[in-house]
Amino acid sequence: MTALTGLRVLELSNERIAFAGKLLADMGADVILIEPPGGDPARGYPPFLDDQPGNNRSLYWWHYNTSKRGITLDFETAADQAHFTALLATADILLESEPTTRLVELGLDYEALTALRPELIHVAVTPFGRSDPRSDLPITDLTLMAGGGPPWSCGYDDHGLPPVRGSGNQGYHTACHFAVLSTLTAVLYRMASGGGQFIDVSMHAAQNVTTEAATYSWLVAEKTVQRQTGRHASVNPSGETQTLCADGRYANTGVPPRFPREFASLHAWLKELGLEAQLPEAVFLEMGANWEGQFDLSLIGTDDTVTAIFAAGREALQLIARSVPAYDFFIGCQRAGLAVGVIYSPEEAFEDEHFKARGFQVEVDHPELGRSIRYPGAPYDLPASPWRIYRRAPELGEHNAEVLGELN
């Protein structure tokens, strides 16, 4: 048994919602991926296995469609419309990102479908919501993020450089997370009430409420946050945190010490490295280590003593970072209870021992290849709700006979 065992999801294949279907499938839901007879275009997206294009070789497709069963239906034919409505009668959730009027024109929209399945949860994920005509305009992950706002907060202190867009389909992922959270909330509601509902997810709105302080700083105070290198965007600039380490790598010094035990650990580390003499402000680390009670962070900038203690903590971190390799700095801060991060490439992050230790690398069997392929694992760790990749992504129409046979 897994968290979503017993739930059946019909997913109308679209790259914009593939991650939402994957999250549900990897948590145990029976996700049936429905493609047109010619297949989803994402089947041809790079990168490819061994860098060789071809059928069933897209690593992109594989990643986003794990644990799903796959069938093909042609909604333009009466026979496949009948197959779809028969499947709907067995489903709990319909997940789609179709043009706003497509299902209405086919007679397959929420109003019609709930006549067949009153408890159906219908989740529509569109660029601006079902009622907005802009939802039928072309979008990409890049334009979605740019219009929604997150890139405004991402970049460097040098504003002569343009904003930086997060890679890896972050725009689609953000919308998919909202879709999944909404779906699970609707499932809980249905468990209590017996009723289904229509969920209208705006991808644009999902981006806009995921801008940390940017959106509400403007809405509440009419102030604009500014991009900062390696730290949160802010209306007022904050102190630099990114430091070049002794091995030429960069690290974010992260959150400086805030509690007496953290100041004590940092001071001890500074002395262990023989660096105390290079930091005259080390006396303030001692003061921080012996501070009684919790620090009032609101006093930074107004109380001289509190300001000096916190400044000494940041300066000590930067001095240590400049004196040791980035990975040693990271491990030392872990021991001291301080949150920092080495700046890795995606490939380096995937191979990091911490990622391996938490089980992020998962071997998935590909019997058609006679081998297993290493995949990224769960984006979360829920000990009470087991997660796993149940099967590789389906080949085109692989489960037609199996799924449609279950209707008989």
ABEGO torsion letter per residue (X at the ends): XBAABGBBBBBBBBAAAAAAAAAAAAAGBBBBBBBBAAEBAAAABOBBBGGBBEBGABAAAAAAABGBBBBBBBAABAAAAAAAAAAAAABABBBBABBAAAAAAAGABAAAAAAABAABBBBBBBAAEAABAAAABBBBAAAAAAAAGAAAABEBABAABBBBBBBGGAAAAAAAAAAAAAAAAAAAAAAAAGBBBBBBBBAAAAAAAAAEAAAAAAAAAGBBBBBBBGBBBBABBBBBABBBBAAGBBBBAEBBBABAAAAAAAAAAAAAAGAAAABAAAAAAAAAAABBEBBBAAABGABAAAAAAAAAAAAAAAAAAAABBAAAAAAAAAAAGBBBBBBBBAAAAAABAAAAAAGABBBBBBAAAGBBBBBBBBABBBAABBBBBABBBBBBGAAAAAAAAAAX
